[in-house]
Amino acid sequence: MKPRRVEDRQDHYYWKAKKEGYRSRAAFKLKQMNKKFGLIKKGYWVLDLGASPGGWSQVAVELGANVVAVDLNPMSSIDDVHFIQGDITSQDTWKRISEVKGKFDVVISDASPKITGKWDIDHFRSVELVESAFQIARAFLKPGGNFVVKMFQGEETPRLYSEFKKHFVFKKLHSPPASRKRSSEIYFIGKGFGGKFKPKREED
Ligand SMILES: C[S@@+](CC[C@H](N)C(=O)[O-])C[C@H]1O[C@@H](n2cnc3c(N)ncnc32)[C@H](O)[C@@H]1O
């Protein structure tokens, strides 16, 4: 990781990621959300959407998960991560995911359009990614599974969140401390897909 922007040079999580060997400062967002909500556990299968350069996949592997990661961009390899280069909005990519693994305990999506800093443009560009991540979660999550998806906030957020809420027992809109203060990003957190939590024994 090289500091690309002035703000990176001043950013606590940028330097922390560099020091601790994470590929992105985003790794800390997943670590913080996992600590707070208990999303990923040892032995789980995790589907990581918009995964490159791989910070979230690194965290999921550290937690003991098996990971299938998808991104438009290439990603250098990580042990225990099966990487698919593809577009999450394309059914061809969904087919390639299903050829690796049919059902997952957790789906996480940090997929993001190229950020312009203009809230409304970033918002509308993120809507299709959020909708695709939902569709993938509905097709690939095991009953009781967990889901995290990033969205850039805007007028479509309430509609998507109310649709999302129907499918999970526990649901929350959350902004982890590692999100940049001026960012419009927000994470939808869902646990207990299909109306029930995972049995306790499976979570141990
Ligand atoms: C913020 S980065 C993800 C960072 C990652 N979570 C990490 O910790 O390293 C967002 C990623 O979403 C990917 N992306 C954007 N649109 C996509 C799409 N349609 N299909 C797959 N990946 C996409 C981008 O290529 C980019 O790598």
Ligand as a Chemical Component Dictionary entry (heavy atoms), coordinates in Angstrom:
data_LIG
# 
_chem_comp.id                   LIG 
_chem_comp.type                 NON-POLYMER 
_chem_comp.pdbx_formal_charge   0 
_chem_comp.three_letter_code    LIG 
# 
loop_
_chem_comp_atom.comp_id 
_chem_comp_atom.atom_id 
_chem_comp_atom.alt_atom_id 
_chem_comp_atom.type_symbol 
_chem_comp_atom.charge 
_chem_comp_atom.model_Cartn_x 
_chem_comp_atom.model_Cartn_y 
_chem_comp_atom.model_Cartn_z 
_chem_comp_atom.pdbx_ordinal 
LIG C1  C1  C 0  -13.580 -0.494 -1.363  1  
LIG S1  S1  S 1  -13.008 -1.710 -2.479  2  
LIG C2  C2  C 0  -13.084 -3.185 -1.496  3  
LIG C3  C3  C 0  -12.019 -3.275 -0.457  4  
LIG C4  C4  C 0  -11.954 -4.626 0.210   5  
LIG N1  N1  N 0  -13.128 -4.883 1.051   6  
LIG C5  C5  C 0  -10.737 -4.759 1.063   7  
LIG O1  O1  O 0  -10.862 -4.848 2.279   8  
LIG O2  O2  O -1 -9.624  -4.808 0.503   9  
LIG C6  C6  C 0  -14.372 -1.921 -3.554  10 
LIG C7  C7  C 0  -14.183 -2.962 -4.615  11 
LIG O3  O3  O 0  -15.422 -3.165 -5.284  12 
LIG C8  C8  C 0  -15.112 -3.640 -6.578  13 
LIG N2  N2  N 0  -16.266 -3.592 -7.467  14 
LIG C9  C9  C 0  -16.944 -2.503 -7.905  15 
LIG N3  N3  N 0  -17.937 -2.859 -8.730  16 
LIG C10 C10 C 0  -17.902 -4.221 -8.825  17 
LIG C11 C11 C 0  -18.675 -5.182 -9.547  18 
LIG N4  N4  N 0  -19.701 -4.810 -10.342 19 
LIG N5  N5  N 0  -18.351 -6.488 -9.422  20 
LIG C12 C12 C 0  -17.314 -6.873 -8.627  21 
LIG N6  N6  N 0  -16.547 -6.004 -7.925  22 
LIG C13 C13 C 0  -16.831 -4.690 -8.016  23 
LIG C14 C14 C 0  -13.971 -2.711 -7.009  24 
LIG O4  O4  O 0  -13.257 -3.278 -8.087  25 
LIG C15 C15 C 0  -13.168 -2.586 -5.713  26 
LIG O5  O5  O 0  -12.085 -3.476 -5.701  27 
# 
loop_
_chem_comp_bond.comp_id 
_chem_comp_bond.atom_id_1 
_chem_comp_bond.atom_id_2 
_chem_comp_bond.value_order 
_chem_comp_bond.pdbx_ordinal 
LIG C1  S1  SING 1  
LIG S1  C2  SING 2  
LIG S1  C6  SING 3  
LIG C2  C3  SING 4  
LIG C3  C4  SING 5  
LIG C4  N1  SING 6  
LIG C4  C5  SING 7  
LIG C5  O1  DOUB 8  
LIG C5  O2  SING 9  
LIG C6  C7  SING 10 
LIG C7  O3  SING 11 
LIG C7  C15 SING 12 
LIG O3  C8  SING 13 
LIG C8  N2  SING 14 
LIG C8  C14 SING 15 
LIG N2  C9  SING 16 
LIG N2  C13 SING 17 
LIG C9  N3  DOUB 18 
LIG N3  C10 SING 19 
LIG C10 C11 SING 20 
LIG C10 C13 DOUB 21 
LIG C11 N4  SING 22 
LIG C11 N5  DOUB 23 
LIG N5  C12 SING 24 
LIG C12 N6  DOUB 25 
LIG N6  C13 SING 26 
LIG C14 O4  SING 27 
LIG C14 C15 SING 28 
LIG C15 O5  SING 29 
# 
